[in-house]
């Protein structure tokens, strides 16, 4: 006997199917470069280095903070500490900042989507 444990994912949920070589496959659509994921959308994010991540660069996501609980940031190939004060500024917007390398962020985003968690994401392409 076998059981299918594939999670049921609704059509309106974004799922990162693969990442690497400077691009992402989100719901079967290839997106080149870094991305912002929110409101069922995938937008380009003009960030290539962790040092480029600022409150201003995250503003398109922060504009929707009231609808979400978590801001997931993928900061490139290796995890680095978030810029000083960013965690507190994001917390003031009512969000929890989860900061990790981009691969972990892509995988975590999908896991949180499956759990139906209210998650925004900004992920640097690797």
C-alpha positions as CSV (number, residue, x, y, z in Angstrom):
1,X,0.0,0.0,0.0
2,X,1.3,3.5,-0.8
3,X,0.0,6.9,0.1
4,X,0.3,10.0,-2.0
5,X,1.6,12.7,0.3
6,X,2.0,15.4,-2.4
7,X,0.6,18.6,-0.8
8,X,-2.5,20.1,-2.4
9,X,-1.5,23.5,-3.6
10,X,-4.2,25.9,-4.8
11,X,-3.7,27.7,-8.2
12,X,-3.3,31.1,-6.6
13,X,-0.3,30.1,-4.5
14,X,3.2,30.9,-5.7
15,X,5.6,27.9,-5.7
16,X,9.3,28.1,-6.5
17,X,9.9,24.9,-8.5
18,X,13.6,25.5,-9.1
19,X,16.3,28.1,-8.8
20,X,19.9,28.6,-9.9
21,X,21.9,29.9,-12.9
22,X,20.5,33.4,-12.1
23,X,16.9,32.5,-12.4
24,X,13.8,31.0,-10.8
25,X,11.0,28.8,-12.0
26,X,7.9,30.0,-10.3
27,X,4.8,28.1,-11.1
28,X,6.3,27.0,-14.4
29,X,7.4,30.5,-15.5
30,X,11.1,31.3,-15.8
31,X,12.1,34.6,-14.2
32,X,15.6,35.9,-14.6
33,X,17.2,37.8,-11.8
34,X,16.2,38.5,-8.2
35,X,12.5,38.4,-7.3
36,X,9.8,39.8,-5.0
37,X,6.9,37.4,-4.2
38,X,3.7,38.9,-2.9
39,X,-0.1,39.1,-3.6
40,X,0.2,36.2,-6.1
41,X,2.8,38.2,-8.1
42,X,6.4,37.7,-9.0
43,X,8.2,41.0,-9.7
44,X,11.8,41.7,-10.6
45,X,13.9,43.0,-7.7
46,X,16.9,45.2,-8.6
47,X,19.1,43.7,-5.9
48,X,22.2,41.6,-6.6
49,X,24.2,41.8,-3.3
50,X,23.2,41.6,0.3
51,X,24.5,45.1,0.8
52,X,21.8,46.3,-1.6
53,X,19.1,45.1,0.7
54,X,17.5,48.1,2.4
55,X,14.2,49.2,3.7
56,X,13.7,51.1,0.4
57,X,14.5,48.1,-1.7
58,X,11.9,46.1,0.3
59,X,9.3,48.8,0.1
60,X,7.1,47.1,-2.6
61,X,6.6,44.3,-0.1
62,X,6.3,46.5,3.0
63,X,3.4,48.3,1.2
64,X,1.5,45.1,1.7
65,X,2.6,44.3,5.2
66,X,-0.8,44.4,6.7
67,X,-1.8,41.3,4.8
68,X,1.2,39.2,5.9
69,X,3.1,37.9,8.9
70,X,6.5,37.0,7.6
71,X,9.1,38.7,5.4
72,X,11.5,36.1,4.1
73,X,14.7,37.4,2.6
74,X,17.2,35.3,0.6
75,X,20.5,37.2,0.7
76,X,22.5,35.3,-1.9
77,X,24.8,32.2,-1.9
78,X,25.8,32.5,1.7
79,X,23.9,33.8,4.7
80,X,25.1,37.1,6.0
81,X,23.7,39.2,8.9
82,X,20.9,41.7,7.9
83,X,21.8,45.3,7.8
84,X,21.8,47.0,11.2
85,X,18.3,48.2,12.1
86,X,16.5,46.4,9.3
87,X,15.0,43.7,11.6
88,X,13.6,46.4,13.9
89,X,12.2,48.5,11.0
90,X,10.5,45.4,9.6
91,X,9.1,44.5,13.0
92,X,7.6,48.0,13.2
93,X,5.7,47.2,10.1
94,X,4.2,44.1,11.9
95,X,6.3,41.5,10.2
96,X,8.8,38.9,11.3
97,X,12.0,39.0,9.3
98,X,13.5,35.6,8.3
99,X,16.9,36.1,6.8
100,X,18.8,33.3,5.1
101,X,20.7,32.3,2.0
102,X,18.7,32.3,-1.2
103,X,18.5,28.5,-1.6
104,X,17.1,28.1,1.9
105,X,14.7,31.0,1.3
106,X,13.4,29.4,-1.9
107,X,12.8,26.1,-0.1
108,X,11.4,27.8,3.0
109,X,9.0,29.9,1.0
110,X,7.5,26.8,-0.6
111,X,7.1,25.1,2.8
112,X,5.4,28.1,4.2
113,X,3.1,28.3,1.1
114,X,2.1,24.7,1.6
115,X,1.3,25.5,5.3
116,X,-0.8,28.5,4.0
117,X,1.4,31.0,6.0
118,X,1.1,34.6,5.1
119,X,4.6,35.1,3.6
120,X,6.3,37.8,1.5
121,X,9.6,37.0,0.0
122,X,12.6,38.9,-1.5
123,X,15.2,36.5,-3.0
124,X,18.5,37.3,-4.6
125,X,19.2,35.2,-7.7
126,X,22.2,32.8,-7.4
